[in-house]
């Protein structure tokens, strides 16, 4: 899973359904830092759709 940070909020890349954000020039990363907010669409773990 890849992530990007936009306006201090972390999203998955590609973004989840329902997320209005999109990646422009943001750097992709594969870890989640502590100091950012989590996008409720991208970072929410849906029951039964959990990915490793
Ligand atoms: Zn998002």
mmCIF file of the protein (N, C-alpha, C, O) and its ligand, coordinates in Angstrom:
data_MODEL
# 
_entry.id   MODEL 
# 
loop_
_entity.id 
_entity.type 
_entity.pdbx_number_of_molecules 
1 polymer     1 
2 non-polymer 1 
# 
_entity_poly.entity_id                      1 
_entity_poly.type                           'polypeptide(L)' 
_entity_poly.nstd_linkage                   no 
_entity_poly.nstd_monomer                   no 
_entity_poly.pdbx_seq_one_letter_code       
;(UNK)(UNK)(UNK)(UNK)(UNK)(UNK)(UNK)(UNK)(UNK)(UNK)(UNK)(UNK)(UNK)(UNK)(UNK)(UNK)
(UNK)(UNK)(UNK)(UNK)(UNK)(UNK)(UNK)(UNK)(UNK)(UNK)(UNK)(UNK)(UNK)(UNK)(UNK)(UNK)
(UNK)(UNK)(UNK)(UNK)(UNK)(UNK)(UNK)(UNK)(UNK)(UNK)(UNK)(UNK)(UNK)(UNK)(UNK)(UNK)
(UNK)(UNK)(UNK)(UNK)
;
_entity_poly.pdbx_seq_one_letter_code_can   XXXXXXXXXXXXXXXXXXXXXXXXXXXXXXXXXXXXXXXXXXXXXXXXXXXX 
_entity_poly.pdbx_strand_id                 A 
# 
loop_
_entity_poly_seq.entity_id 
_entity_poly_seq.num 
_entity_poly_seq.mon_id 
_entity_poly_seq.hetero 
1 1  UNK n 
1 2  UNK n 
1 3  UNK n 
1 4  UNK n 
1 5  UNK n 
1 6  UNK n 
1 7  UNK n 
1 8  UNK n 
1 9  UNK n 
1 10 UNK n 
1 11 UNK n 
1 12 UNK n 
1 13 UNK n 
1 14 UNK n 
1 15 UNK n 
1 16 UNK n 
1 17 UNK n 
1 18 UNK n 
1 19 UNK n 
1 20 UNK n 
1 21 UNK n 
1 22 UNK n 
1 23 UNK n 
1 24 UNK n 
1 25 UNK n 
1 26 UNK n 
1 27 UNK n 
1 28 UNK n 
1 29 UNK n 
1 30 UNK n 
1 31 UNK n 
1 32 UNK n 
1 33 UNK n 
1 34 UNK n 
1 35 UNK n 
1 36 UNK n 
1 37 UNK n 
1 38 UNK n 
1 39 UNK n 
1 40 UNK n 
1 41 UNK n 
1 42 UNK n 
1 43 UNK n 
1 44 UNK n 
1 45 UNK n 
1 46 UNK n 
1 47 UNK n 
1 48 UNK n 
1 49 UNK n 
1 50 UNK n 
1 51 UNK n 
1 52 UNK n 
# 
loop_
_struct_asym.id 
_struct_asym.entity_id 
A 1 
B 2 
# 
loop_
_chem_comp.id 
_chem_comp.type 
_chem_comp.mon_nstd_flag 
UNK 'L-peptide linking' . 
ZN  non-polymer         . 
# 
_pdbx_entity_nonpoly.entity_id   2 
_pdbx_entity_nonpoly.name        ? 
_pdbx_entity_nonpoly.comp_id     ZN 
# 
_pdbx_nonpoly_scheme.asym_id         B 
_pdbx_nonpoly_scheme.entity_id       2 
_pdbx_nonpoly_scheme.mon_id          ZN 
_pdbx_nonpoly_scheme.ndb_seq_num     1 
_pdbx_nonpoly_scheme.pdb_seq_num     101 
_pdbx_nonpoly_scheme.auth_seq_num    101 
_pdbx_nonpoly_scheme.pdb_mon_id      ZN 
_pdbx_nonpoly_scheme.auth_mon_id     ZN 
_pdbx_nonpoly_scheme.pdb_strand_id   A 
_pdbx_nonpoly_scheme.pdb_ins_code    . 
# 
loop_
_atom_site.group_PDB 
_atom_site.id 
_atom_site.type_symbol 
_atom_site.label_atom_id 
_atom_site.label_alt_id 
_atom_site.label_comp_id 
_atom_site.label_asym_id 
_atom_site.label_entity_id 
_atom_site.label_seq_id 
_atom_site.pdbx_PDB_ins_code 
_atom_site.Cartn_x 
_atom_site.Cartn_y 
_atom_site.Cartn_z 
_atom_site.occupancy 
_atom_site.B_iso_or_equiv 
_atom_site.pdbx_formal_charge 
_atom_site.auth_seq_id 
_atom_site.auth_comp_id 
_atom_site.auth_asym_id 
_atom_site.auth_atom_id 
_atom_site.pdbx_PDB_model_num 
ATOM   1   N  N  . UNK A 1 1  ? 0.847   -1.196 0.000  1.00 0.00 ? 1   UNK A N  1 
ATOM   2   C  CA . UNK A 1 1  ? 0.000   0.000  0.000  1.00 0.00 ? 1   UNK A CA 1 
ATOM   3   C  C  . UNK A 1 1  ? 0.878   1.241  0.000  1.00 0.00 ? 1   UNK A C  1 
ATOM   4   O  O  . UNK A 1 1  ? 1.830   1.343  0.774  1.00 0.00 ? 1   UNK A O  1 
ATOM   5   N  N  . UNK A 1 2  ? 0.550   2.175  -0.871 1.00 0.00 ? 2   UNK A N  1 
ATOM   6   C  CA . UNK A 1 2  ? 1.278   3.439  -0.916 1.00 0.00 ? 2   UNK A CA 1 
ATOM   7   C  C  . UNK A 1 2  ? 0.389   4.556  -0.378 1.00 0.00 ? 2   UNK A C  1 
ATOM   8   O  O  . UNK A 1 2  ? -0.839  4.494  -0.430 1.00 0.00 ? 2   UNK A O  1 
ATOM   9   N  N  . UNK A 1 3  ? 1.065   5.579  0.140  1.00 0.00 ? 3   UNK A N  1 
ATOM   10  C  CA . UNK A 1 3  ? 0.358   6.701  0.746  1.00 0.00 ? 3   UNK A CA 1 
ATOM   11  C  C  . UNK A 1 3  ? 0.955   8.002  0.251  1.00 0.00 ? 3   UNK A C  1 
ATOM   12  O  O  . UNK A 1 3  ? 2.105   8.049  -0.186 1.00 0.00 ? 3   UNK A O  1 
ATOM   13  N  N  . UNK A 1 4  ? 0.165   9.050  0.325  1.00 0.00 ? 4   UNK A N  1 
ATOM   14  C  CA . UNK A 1 4  ? 0.720   10.387 0.111  1.00 0.00 ? 4   UNK A CA 1 
ATOM   15  C  C  . UNK A 1 4  ? 0.074   11.336 1.106  1.00 0.00 ? 4   UNK A C  1 
ATOM   16  O  O  . UNK A 1 4  ? -1.028  11.095 1.599  1.00 0.00 ? 4   UNK A O  1 
ATOM   17  N  N  . UNK A 1 5  ? 0.777   12.406 1.387  1.00 0.00 ? 5   UNK A N  1 
ATOM   18  C  CA . UNK A 1 5  ? 0.310   13.379 2.371  1.00 0.00 ? 5   UNK A CA 1 
ATOM   19  C  C  . UNK A 1 5  ? -0.029  14.680 1.658  1.00 0.00 ? 5   UNK A C  1 
ATOM   20  O  O  . UNK A 1 5  ? 0.783   15.228 0.912  1.00 0.00 ? 5   UNK A O  1 
ATOM   21  N  N  . UNK A 1 6  ? -1.217  15.152 1.898  1.00 0.00 ? 6   UNK A N  1 
ATOM   22  C  CA . UNK A 1 6  ? -1.658  16.409 1.304  1.00 0.00 ? 6   UNK A CA 1 
ATOM   23  C  C  . UNK A 1 6  ? -2.316  17.236 2.398  1.00 0.00 ? 6   UNK A C  1 
ATOM   24  O  O  . UNK A 1 6  ? -3.237  16.769 3.068  1.00 0.00 ? 6   UNK A O  1 
ATOM   25  N  N  . UNK A 1 7  ? -1.847  18.455 2.576  1.00 0.00 ? 7   UNK A N  1 
ATOM   26  C  CA . UNK A 1 7  ? -2.372  19.351 3.603  1.00 0.00 ? 7   UNK A CA 1 
ATOM   27  C  C  . UNK A 1 7  ? -2.437  18.657 4.965  1.00 0.00 ? 7   UNK A C  1 
ATOM   28  O  O  . UNK A 1 7  ? -3.431  18.743 5.687  1.00 0.00 ? 7   UNK A O  1 
ATOM   29  N  N  . UNK A 1 8  ? -1.351  17.974 5.285  1.00 0.00 ? 8   UNK A N  1 
ATOM   30  C  CA . UNK A 1 8  ? -1.180  17.335 6.590  1.00 0.00 ? 8   UNK A CA 1 
ATOM   31  C  C  . UNK A 1 8  ? -2.146  16.178 6.840  1.00 0.00 ? 8   UNK A C  1 
ATOM   32  O  O  . UNK A 1 8  ? -2.341  15.763 7.983  1.00 0.00 ? 8   UNK A O  1 
ATOM   33  N  N  . UNK A 1 9  ? -2.742  15.664 5.780  1.00 0.00 ? 9   UNK A N  1 
ATOM   34  C  CA . UNK A 1 9  ? -3.615  14.501 5.908  1.00 0.00 ? 9   UNK A CA 1 
ATOM   35  C  C  . UNK A 1 9  ? -3.086  13.402 5.009  1.00 0.00 ? 9   UNK A C  1 
ATOM   36  O  O  . UNK A 1 9  ? -2.712  13.653 3.863  1.00 0.00 ? 9   UNK A O  1 
ATOM   37  N  N  . UNK A 1 10 ? -3.055  12.196 5.525  1.00 0.00 ? 10  UNK A N  1 
ATOM   38  C  CA . UNK A 1 10 ? -2.529  11.093 4.730  1.00 0.00 ? 10  UNK A CA 1 
ATOM   39  C  C  . UNK A 1 10 ? -3.655  10.339 4.034  1.00 0.00 ? 10  UNK A C  1 
ATOM   40  O  O  . UNK A 1 10 ? -4.702  10.049 4.612  1.00 0.00 ? 10  UNK A O  1 
ATOM   41  N  N  . UNK A 1 11 ? -3.390  10.038 2.774  1.00 0.00 ? 11  UNK A N  1 
ATOM   42  C  CA . UNK A 1 11 ? -4.335  9.294  1.945  1.00 0.00 ? 11  UNK A CA 1 
ATOM   43  C  C  . UNK A 1 11 ? -3.630  8.090  1.358  1.00 0.00 ? 11  UNK A C  1 
ATOM   44  O  O  . UNK A 1 11 ? -2.403  8.058  1.260  1.00 0.00 ? 11  UNK A O  1 
ATOM   45  N  N  . UNK A 1 12 ? -4.412  7.107  0.972  1.00 0.00 ? 12  UNK A N  1 
ATOM   46  C  CA . UNK A 1 12 ? -3.838  6.013  0.203  1.00 0.00 ? 12  UNK A CA 1 
ATOM   47  C  C  . UNK A 1 12 ? -3.701  6.449  -1.254 1.00 0.00 ? 12  UNK A C  1 
ATOM   48  O  O  . UNK A 1 12 ? -4.367  7.378  -1.711 1.00 0.00 ? 12  UNK A O  1 
ATOM   49  N  N  . UNK A 1 13 ? -2.820  5.755  -1.965 1.00 0.00 ? 13  UNK A N  1 
ATOM   50  C  CA . UNK A 1 13 ? -2.687  6.003  -3.399 1.00 0.00 ? 13  UNK A CA 1 
ATOM   51  C  C  . UNK A 1 13 ? -2.838  4.697  -4.144 1.00 0.00 ? 13  UNK A C  1 
ATOM   52  O  O  . UNK A 1 13 ? -2.036  3.788  -3.927 1.00 0.00 ? 13  UNK A O  1 
ATOM   53  N  N  . UNK A 1 14 ? -3.821  4.557  -5.009 1.00 0.00 ? 14  UNK A N  1 
ATOM   54  C  CA . UNK A 1 14 ? -4.829  5.577  -5.326 1.00 0.00 ? 14  UNK A CA 1 
ATOM   55  C  C  . UNK A 1 14 ? -5.812  5.770  -4.169 1.00 0.00 ? 14  UNK A C  1 
ATOM   56  O  O  . UNK A 1 14 ? -5.937  4.916  -3.292 1.00 0.00 ? 14  UNK A O  1 
ATOM   57  N  N  . UNK A 1 15 ? -6.501  6.907  -4.189 1.00 0.00 ? 15  UNK A N  1 
ATOM   58  C  CA . UNK A 1 15 ? -7.413  7.227  -3.092 1.00 0.00 ? 15  UNK A CA 1 
ATOM   59  C  C  . UNK A 1 15 ? -8.612  6.283  -3.093 1.00 0.00 ? 15  UNK A C  1 
ATOM   60  O  O  . UNK A 1 15 ? -8.956  5.685  -4.113 1.00 0.00 ? 15  UNK A O  1 
ATOM   61  N  N  . UNK A 1 16 ? -9.233  6.168  -1.930 1.00 0.00 ? 16  UNK A N  1 
ATOM   62  C  CA . UNK A 1 16 ? -10.403 5.318  -1.778 1.00 0.00 ? 16  UNK A CA 1 
ATOM   63  C  C  . UNK A 1 16 ? -11.631 5.976  -2.399 1.00 0.00 ? 16  UNK A C  1 
ATOM   64  O  O  . UNK A 1 16 ? -11.662 7.184  -2.637 1.00 0.00 ? 16  UNK A O  1 
ATOM   65  N  N  . UNK A 1 17 ? -12.626 5.157  -2.650 1.00 0.00 ? 17  UNK A N  1 
ATOM   66  C  CA . UNK A 1 17 ? -13.904 5.707  -3.088 1.00 0.00 ? 17  UNK A CA 1 
ATOM   67  C  C  . UNK A 1 17 ? -14.450 6.640  -2.012 1.00 0.00 ? 17  UNK A C  1 
ATOM   68  O  O  . UNK A 1 17 ? -14.381 6.324  -0.824 1.00 0.00 ? 17  UNK A O  1 
ATOM   69  N  N  . UNK A 1 18 ? -14.982 7.768  -2.413 1.00 0.00 ? 18  UNK A N  1 
ATOM   70  C  CA . UNK A 1 18 ? -15.509 8.719  -1.459 1.00 0.00 ? 18  UNK A CA 1 
ATOM   71  C  C  . UNK A 1 18 ? -14.534 9.817  -1.122 1.00 0.00 ? 18  UNK A C  1 
ATOM   72  O  O  . UNK A 1 18 ? -14.935 10.869 -0.624 1.00 0.00 ? 18  UNK A O  1 
ATOM   73  N  N  . UNK A 1 19 ? -13.258 9.596  -1.383 1.00 0.00 ? 19  UNK A N  1 
ATOM   74  C  CA . UNK A 1 19 ? -12.257 10.609 -1.108 1.00 0.00 ? 19  UNK A CA 1 
ATOM   75  C  C  . UNK A 1 19 ? -12.181 11.573 -2.274 1.00 0.00 ? 19  UNK A C  1 
ATOM   76  O  O  . UNK A 1 19 ? -12.042 11.161 -3.425 1.00 0.00 ? 19  UNK A O  1 
ATOM   77  N  N  . UNK A 1 20 ? -12.271 12.850 -1.974 1.00 0.00 ? 20  UNK A N  1 
ATOM   78  C  CA . UNK A 1 20 ? -12.292 13.871 -3.015 1.00 0.00 ? 20  UNK A CA 1 
ATOM   79  C  C  . UNK A 1 20 ? -10.898 14.370 -3.358 1.00 0.00 ? 20  UNK A C  1 
ATOM   80  O  O  . UNK A 1 20 ? -10.727 15.172 -4.276 1.00 0.00 ? 20  UNK A O  1 
ATOM   81  N  N  . UNK A 1 21 ? -9.911  13.899 -2.627 1.00 0.00 ? 21  UNK A N  1 
ATOM   82  C  CA . UNK A 1 21 ? -8.551  14.373 -2.827 1.00 0.00 ? 21  UNK A CA 1 
ATOM   83  C  C  . UNK A 1 21 ? -7.904  13.611 -3.974 1.00 0.00 ? 21  UNK A C  1 
ATOM   84  O  O  . UNK A 1 21 ? -8.349  12.525 -4.345 1.00 0.00 ? 21  UNK A O  1 
ATOM   85  N  N  . UNK A 1 22 ? -6.858  14.189 -4.522 1.00 0.00 ? 22  UNK A N  1 
ATOM   86  C  CA . UNK A 1 22 ? -6.083  13.475 -5.526 1.00 0.00 ? 22  UNK A CA 1 
ATOM   87  C  C  . UNK A 1 22 ? -4.629  13.855 -5.393 1.00 0.00 ? 22  UNK A C  1 
ATOM   88  O  O  . UNK A 1 22 ? -4.302  14.935 -4.902 1.00 0.00 ? 22  UNK A O  1 
ATOM   89  N  N  . UNK A 1 23 ? -3.762  12.976 -5.826 1.00 0.00 ? 23  UNK A N  1 
ATOM   90  C  CA . UNK A 1 23 ? -2.336  13.230 -5.718 1.00 0.00 ? 23  UNK A CA 1 
ATOM   91  C  C  . UNK A 1 23 ? -1.887  14.087 -6.890 1.00 0.00 ? 23  UNK A C  1 
ATOM   92  O  O  . UNK A 1 23 ? -2.238  13.836 -8.042 1.00 0.00 ? 23  UNK A O  1 
ATOM   93  N  N  . UNK A 1 24 ? -1.109  15.094 -6.569 1.00 0.00 ? 24  UNK A N  1 
ATOM   94  C  CA . UNK A 1 24 ? -0.508  15.912 -7.618 1.00 0.00 ? 24  UNK A CA 1 
ATOM   95  C  C  . UNK A 1 24 ? 0.991   15.636 -7.644 1.00 0.00 ? 24  UNK A C  1 
ATOM   96  O  O  . UNK A 1 24 ? 1.450   14.719 -8.325 1.00 0.00 ? 24  UNK A O  1 
ATOM   97  N  N  . UNK A 1 25 ? 1.741   16.428 -6.906 1.00 0.00 ? 25  UNK A N  1 
ATOM   98  C  CA . UNK A 1 25 ? 3.188   16.245 -6.881 1.00 0.00 ? 25  UNK A CA 1 
ATOM   99  C  C  . UNK A 1 25 ? 3.659   15.608 -5.580 1.00 0.00 ? 25  UNK A C  1 
ATOM   100 O  O  . UNK A 1 25 ? 4.860   15.498 -5.333 1.00 0.00 ? 25  UNK A O  1 
ATOM   101 N  N  . UNK A 1 26 ? 2.717   15.194 -4.760 1.00 0.00 ? 26  UNK A N  1 
ATOM   102 C  CA . UNK A 1 26 ? 3.100   14.677 -3.454 1.00 0.00 ? 26  UNK A CA 1 
ATOM   103 C  C  . UNK A 1 26 ? 3.913   13.386 -3.583 1.00 0.00 ? 26  UNK A C  1 
ATOM   104 O  O  . UNK A 1 26 ? 3.665   12.539 -4.440 1.00 0.00 ? 26  UNK A O  1 
ATOM   105 N  N  . UNK A 1 27 ? 4.876   13.286 -2.704 1.00 0.00 ? 27  UNK A N  1 
ATOM   106 C  CA . UNK A 1 27 ? 5.737   12.106 -2.706 1.00 0.00 ? 27  UNK A CA 1 
ATOM   107 C  C  . UNK A 1 27 ? 4.978   10.888 -2.178 1.00 0.00 ? 27  UNK A C  1 
ATOM   108 O  O  . UNK A 1 27 ? 4.281   10.962 -1.166 1.00 0.00 ? 27  UNK A O  1 
ATOM   109 N  N  . UNK A 1 28 ? 5.126   9.784  -2.876 1.00 0.00 ? 28  UNK A N  1 
ATOM   110 C  CA . UNK A 1 28 ? 4.533   8.542  -2.394 1.00 0.00 ? 28  UNK A CA 1 
ATOM   111 C  C  . UNK A 1 28 ? 5.437   7.908  -1.364 1.00 0.00 ? 28  UNK A C  1 
ATOM   112 O  O  . UNK A 1 28 ? 6.661   7.972  -1.478 1.00 0.00 ? 28  UNK A O  1 
ATOM   113 N  N  . UNK A 1 29 ? 4.837   7.298  -0.360 1.00 0.00 ? 29  UNK A N  1 
ATOM   114 C  CA . UNK A 1 29 ? 5.604   6.653  0.689  1.00 0.00 ? 29  UNK A CA 1 
ATOM   115 C  C  . UNK A 1 29 ? 4.863   5.392  1.112  1.00 0.00 ? 29  UNK A C  1 
ATOM   116 O  O  . UNK A 1 29 ? 3.670   5.243  0.847  1.00 0.00 ? 29  UNK A O  1 
ATOM   117 N  N  . UNK A 1 30 ? 5.568   4.498  1.761  1.00 0.00 ? 30  UNK A N  1 
ATOM   118 C  CA . UNK A 1 30 ? 4.939   3.239  2.147  1.00 0.00 ? 30  UNK A CA 1 
ATOM   119 C  C  . UNK A 1 30 ? 4.832   3.083  3.651  1.00 0.00 ? 30  UNK A C  1 
ATOM   120 O  O  . UNK A 1 30 ? 4.561   1.990  4.150  1.00 0.00 ? 30  UNK A O  1 
ATOM   121 N  N  . UNK A 1 31 ? 5.042   4.163  4.367  1.00 0.00 ? 31  UNK A N  1 
ATOM   122 C  CA . UNK A 1 31 ? 4.857   4.146  5.812  1.00 0.00 ? 31  UNK A CA 1 
ATOM   123 C  C  . UNK A 1 31 ? 3.946   5.302  6.209  1.00 0.00 ? 31  UNK A C  1 
ATOM   124 O  O  . UNK A 1 31 ? 3.826   6.290  5.485  1.00 0.00 ? 31  UNK A O  1 
ATOM   125 N  N  . UNK A 1 32 ? 3.308   5.164  7.366  1.00 0.00 ? 32  UNK A N  1 
ATOM   126 C  CA . UNK A 1 32 ? 2.414   6.198  7.873  1.00 0.00 ? 32  UNK A CA 1 
ATOM   127 C  C  . UNK A 1 32 ? 3.088   6.906  9.032  1.00 0.00 ? 32  UNK A C  1 
ATOM   128 O  O  . UNK A 1 32 ? 3.322   6.289  10.071 1.00 0.00 ? 32  UNK A O  1 
ATOM   129 N  N  . UNK A 1 33 ? 3.404   8.177  8.885  1.00 0.00 ? 33  UNK A N  1 
ATOM   130 C  CA . UNK A 1 33 ? 4.041   8.905  9.984  1.00 0.00 ? 33  UNK A CA 1 
ATOM   131 C  C  . UNK A 1 33 ? 3.033   9.219  11.090 1.00 0.00 ? 33  UNK A C  1 
ATOM   132 O  O  . UNK A 1 33 ? 1.821   9.155  10.887 1.00 0.00 ? 33  UNK A O  1 
ATOM   133 N  N  . UNK A 1 34 ? 3.551   9.551  12.231 1.00 0.00 ? 34  UNK A N  1 
ATOM   134 C  CA . UNK A 1 34 ? 2.690   9.789  13.391 1.00 0.00 ? 34  UNK A CA 1 
ATOM   135 C  C  . UNK A 1 34 ? 1.975   11.130 13.333 1.00 0.00 ? 34  UNK A C  1 
ATOM   136 O  O  . UNK A 1 34 ? 0.857   11.273 13.827 1.00 0.00 ? 34  UNK A O  1 
ATOM   137 N  N  . UNK A 1 35 ? 2.631   12.105 12.728 1.00 0.00 ? 35  UNK A N  1 
ATOM   138 C  CA . UNK A 1 35 ? 2.211   13.478 12.964 1.00 0.00 ? 35  UNK A CA 1 
ATOM   139 C  C  . UNK A 1 35 ? 1.151   13.992 11.990 1.00 0.00 ? 35  UNK A C  1 
ATOM   140 O  O  . UNK A 1 35 ? 0.890   15.194 11.942 1.00 0.00 ? 35  UNK A O  1 
ATOM   141 N  N  . UNK A 1 36 ? 0.552   13.114 11.231 1.00 0.00 ? 36  UNK A N  1 
ATOM   142 C  CA . UNK A 1 36 ? -0.442  13.558 10.267 1.00 0.00 ? 36  UNK A CA 1 
ATOM   143 C  C  . UNK A 1 36 ? -1.830  13.042 10.638 1.00 0.00 ? 36  UNK A C  1 
ATOM   144 O  O  . UNK A 1 36 ? -1.983  12.068 11.375 1.00 0.00 ? 36  UNK A O  1 
ATOM   145 N  N  . UNK A 1 37 ? -2.824  13.725 10.104 1.00 0.00 ? 37  UNK A N  1 
ATOM   146 C  CA . UNK A 1 37 ? -4.191  13.232 10.254 1.00 0.00 ? 37  UNK A CA 1 
ATOM   147 C  C  . UNK A 1 37 ? -4.429  12.118 9.237  1.00 0.00 ? 37  UNK A C  1 
ATOM   148 O  O  . UNK A 1 37 ? -3.712  12.008 8.242  1.00 0.00 ? 37  UNK A O  1 
ATOM   149 N  N  . UNK A 1 38 ? -5.418  11.314 9.492  1.00 0.00 ? 38  UNK A N  1 
ATOM   150 C  CA . UNK A 1 38 ? -5.758  10.242 8.569  1.00 0.00 ? 38  UNK A CA 1 
ATOM   151 C  C  . UNK A 1 38 ? -7.047  10.586 7.830  1.00 0.00 ? 38  UNK A C  1 
ATOM   152 O  O  . UNK A 1 38 ? -8.047  10.961 8.444  1.00 0.00 ? 38  UNK A O  1 
ATOM   153 N  N  . UNK A 1 39 ? -7.013  10.457 6.522  1.00 0.00 ? 39  UNK A N  1 
ATOM   154 C  CA . UNK A 1 39 ? -8.228  10.645 5.737  1.00 0.00 ? 39  UNK A CA 1 
ATOM   155 C  C  . UNK A 1 39 ? -9.253  9.588  6.142  1.00 0.00 ? 39  UNK A C  1 
ATOM   156 O  O  . UNK A 1 39 ? -8.940  8.398  6.135  1.00 0.00 ? 39  UNK A O  1 
ATOM   157 N  N  . UNK A 1 40 ? -10.458 9.998  6.492  1.00 0.00 ? 40  UNK A N  1 
ATOM   158 C  CA . UNK A 1 40 ? -11.450 9.014  6.958  1.00 0.00 ? 40  UNK A CA 1 
ATOM   159 C  C  . UNK A 1 40 ? -11.892 8.056  5.862  1.00 0.00 ? 40  UNK A C  1 
ATOM   160 O  O  . UNK A 1 40 ? -12.364 6.957  6.154  1.00 0.00 ? 40  UNK A O  1 
ATOM   161 N  N  . UNK A 1 41 ? -11.744 8.458  4.613  1.00 0.00 ? 41  UNK A N  1 
ATOM   162 C  CA . UNK A 1 41 ? -12.121 7.558  3.515  1.00 0.00 ? 41  UNK A CA 1 
ATOM   163 C  C  . UNK A 1 41 ? -10.997 6.587  3.207  1.00 0.00 ? 41  UNK A C  1 
ATOM   164 O  O  . UNK A 1 41 ? -11.212 5.378  3.114  1.00 0.00 ? 41  UNK A O  1 
ATOM   165 N  N  . UNK A 1 42 ? -9.814  7.117  3.051  1.00 0.00 ? 42  UNK A N  1 
ATOM   166 C  CA . UNK A 1 42 ? -8.683  6.284  2.650  1.00 0.00 ? 42  UNK A CA 1 
ATOM   167 C  C  . UNK A 1 42 ? -8.195  5.382  3.776  1.00 0.00 ? 42  UNK A C  1 
ATOM   168 O  O  . UNK A 1 42 ? -7.827  4.232  3.537  1.00 0.00 ? 42  UNK A O  1 
ATOM   169 N  N  . UNK A 1 43 ? -8.191  5.892  4.987  1.00 0.00 ? 43  UNK A N  1 
ATOM   170 C  CA . UNK A 1 43 ? -7.523  5.190  6.078  1.00 0.00 ? 43  UNK A CA 1 
ATOM   171 C  C  . UNK A 1 43 ? -8.471  4.348  6.909  1.00 0.00 ? 43  UNK A C  1 
ATOM   172 O  O  . UNK A 1 43 ? -8.036  3.603  7.787  1.00 0.00 ? 43  UNK A O  1 
ATOM   173 N  N  . UNK A 1 44 ? -9.735  4.458  6.646  1.00 0.00 ? 44  UNK A N  1 
ATOM   174 C  CA . UNK A 1 44 ? -10.696 3.661  7.386  1.00 0.00 ? 44  UNK A CA 1 
ATOM   175 C  C  . UNK A 1 44 ? -10.613 2.208  6.921  1.00 0.00 ? 44  UNK A C  1 
ATOM   176 O  O  . UNK A 1 44 ? -10.508 1.928  5.727  1.00 0.00 ? 44  UNK A O  1 
ATOM   177 N  N  . UNK A 1 45 ? -10.660 1.308  7.869  1.00 0.00 ? 45  UNK A N  1 
ATOM   178 C  CA . UNK A 1 45 ? -10.634 -0.120 7.536  1.00 0.00 ? 45  UNK A CA 1 
ATOM   179 C  C  . UNK A 1 45 ? -12.058 -0.646 7.567  1.00 0.00 ? 45  UNK A C  1 
ATOM   180 O  O  . UNK A 1 45 ? -12.690 -0.723 8.621  1.00 0.00 ? 45  UNK A O  1 
ATOM   181 N  N  . UNK A 1 46 ? -12.540 -0.999 6.412  1.00 0.00 ? 46  UNK A N  1 
ATOM   182 C  CA . UNK A 1 46 ? -13.911 -1.479 6.307  1.00 0.00 ? 46  UNK A CA 1 
ATOM   183 C  C  . UNK A 1 46 ? -13.992 -2.927 6.736  1.00 0.00 ? 46  UNK A C  1 
ATOM   184 O  O  . UNK A 1 46 ? -13.098 -3.714 6.423  1.00 0.00 ? 46  UNK A O  1 
ATOM   185 N  N  . UNK A 1 47 ? -15.032 -3.292 7.438  1.00 0.00 ? 47  UNK A N  1 
ATOM   186 C  CA . UNK A 1 47 ? -15.192 -4.697 7.843  1.00 0.00 ? 47  UNK A CA 1 
ATOM   187 C  C  . UNK A 1 47 ? -15.211 -5.613 6.628  1.00 0.00 ? 47  UNK A C  1 
ATOM   188 O  O  . UNK A 1 47 ? -15.963 -5.399 5.677  1.00 0.00 ? 47  UNK A O  1 
ATOM   189 N  N  . UNK A 1 48 ? -14.382 -6.619 6.682  1.00 0.00 ? 48  UNK A N  1 
ATOM   190 C  CA . UNK A 1 48 ? -14.361 -7.595 5.605  1.00 0.00 ? 48  UNK A CA 1 
ATOM   191 C  C  . UNK A 1 48 ? -13.513 -7.194 4.418  1.00 0.00 ? 48  UNK A C  1 
ATOM   192 O  O  . UNK A 1 48 ? -13.333 -7.980 3.489  1.00 0.00 ? 48  UNK A O  1 
ATOM   193 N  N  . UNK A 1 49 ? -12.981 -5.958 4.439  1.00 0.00 ? 49  UNK A N  1 
ATOM   194 C  CA . UNK A 1 49 ? -12.159 -5.510 3.314  1.00 0.00 ? 49  UNK A CA 1 
ATOM   195 C  C  . UNK A 1 49 ? -10.740 -5.200 3.760  1.00 0.00 ? 49  UNK A C  1 
ATOM   196 O  O  . UNK A 1 49 ? -10.014 -4.469 3.086  1.00 0.00 ? 49  UNK A O  1 
ATOM   197 N  N  . UNK A 1 50 ? -10.363 -5.741 4.858  1.00 0.00 ? 50  UNK A N  1 
ATOM   198 C  CA . UNK A 1 50 ? -9.046  -5.475 5.402  1.00 0.00 ? 50  UNK A CA 1 
ATOM   199 C  C  . UNK A 1 50 ? -7.952  -6.057 4.510  1.00 0.00 ? 50  UNK A C  1 
ATOM   200 O  O  . UNK A 1 50 ? -8.008  -7.222 4.119  1.00 0.00 ? 50  UNK A O  1 
ATOM   201 N  N  . UNK A 1 51 ? -6.977  -5.246 4.201  1.00 0.00 ? 51  UNK A N  1 
ATOM   202 C  CA . UNK A 1 51 ? -5.868  -5.709 3.381  1.00 0.00 ? 51  UNK A CA 1 
ATOM   203 C  C  . UNK A 1 51 ? -4.596  -5.726 4.205  1.00 0.00 ? 51  UNK A C  1 
ATOM   204 O  O  . UNK A 1 51 ? -4.408  -4.925 5.121  1.00 0.00 ? 51  UNK A O  1 
ATOM   205 N  N  . UNK A 1 52 ? -3.757  -6.632 3.864  1.00 0.00 ? 52  UNK A N  1 
ATOM   206 C  CA . UNK A 1 52 ? -2.481  -6.733 4.585  1.00 0.00 ? 52  UNK A CA 1 
ATOM   207 C  C  . UNK A 1 52 ? -1.586  -5.576 4.196  1.00 0.00 ? 52  UNK A C  1 
ATOM   208 O  O  . UNK A 1 52 ? -0.463  -5.471 4.689  1.00 0.00 ? 52  UNK A O  1 
HETATM 209 ZN ZN . ZN  B 2 .  ? -8.315  10.284 1.159  1.00 0.00 ? 101 ZN  A ZN 1 
# 
